[in-house]
Amino acid sequence: MKILLKNLVILLSLTTAVLLAGSCTSDEETAVPETTAPEKAGLETEDLTLCCNLDSLPVEPLSQAETDALLLMREEELLAGDVYTAMNAVYHVPVFNNISKSEQQHTNAILNLLTKYNLEDPALNHQPGIFVNQDLQGLYTALVAQGMTSRIEALKVGATIEDLDIKDLMDLMETADNQDIRLVFANLTKGSRNHLRSFSRLLILSGGTYVPQFISPELYAWIISTPHERGCING
């Protein structure tokens, strides 16, 4: 996981350098076209608190892998929200504002698990853009730098984050057997698939493209070719 994040940071830094070198044309970039309901793009229709009724599931022994997974995803979901907030402040595209709110639900769902298992919250005194996990700190810096180069690059950053989230959550679910953790991660993965659909749609409408970096091309193709998923995953 650490090697994956470090390699991504290096790749993003190189990409940003190339984009900055060619940024003289960015002022002429076509604006993102409005979607059918742009003010709702990326909004989740389900309350994750209700989807993931943790009180109904037992407290089970927690492995070190499960502990590490919760600590990572607590900050990874915060990273997503912080990046989207930064992008929204610059570009004012509704999808960033909407998905940043959804990411708050996601990180709160992880916090509920930390509380249930009496684990210390690594983001207890979280400040936007500041992370205990230094790999995530480097990733945040690289993603924001890339996103600041243009609106299309900002949308690519959004797709990159959701791509990474899906991959991490899928991998982490393979190491977790606690019912409540698997339930939360399954619902977060569904949410990230929906977010990836939103970013990919806007990228296509804007004349941009996204090439998946973490999930398989086949999974990515399936995600963006299928409708937004509704309802809760309950098992």
C-alpha positions, 0 to 999 in steps of 0.5 A: 500500500505504501509503495503504491501511494509513493509511486502515485505521488511521483507520477502525479508530480511529473504530470503536474510539471508537464501540465504547468509547462503547457498551461498557457492554453488553459485560459481557453479551456471549454467550460464544463457543460451543465448536466441534466441536474448539475446541482445534484451531481455526486449527491448520495441518496442514502444516509450511511448511518442508516445503511450501516446500523452498527449496533445490530452487528456484534463486536468481533475480535479485531485483527491488526490488518482490520485496525490498519484498514480503519486507520487508513480509510479514516484519513483517506476519506478525509483526503477526498473531501479536503481535495474536493473542497479545494477544487470547489473553491477554485472551479465552483463545479457542483460535483465537487461540493456535493461529493465533498459532503458525501465524503464526510458521510464516508469518513463519519462511517469509519469514525463510528467503527473506530468508536465502536472498537475503542480505537484512537482516531488519527484525525481527532484534531484534523485540519484540512489538508493535514494528515498523520499518514505521511503517504496520504500527506504527499498524495494530497499535495500532489493531487491539489497541485495537479487539480489547480492546473485546469478544470479538466485536470481537477476532474481527473483528480476526482476520478483518480481519488475514487479509483484509488478508494475502490481499489483500496476498499476492495483489497481491504475487504479481502483482509477483513472478516468482521461483519460491521467492517465489511458492511461499511466498506461495501457501502463505501465502495458503492458510493465511490463507484457512484462518484467515479461515474459522476467524475467520468461523465463530466470529463467526457462532457468536457472533452476529457478522458480518464484512464484507470490507474488502480482498478482494472480497465474491465471494472472501470468500463463496467462502472461508467457504463452502468447507472448510479447504484441506489439503496443500501448494501445490507450484506 
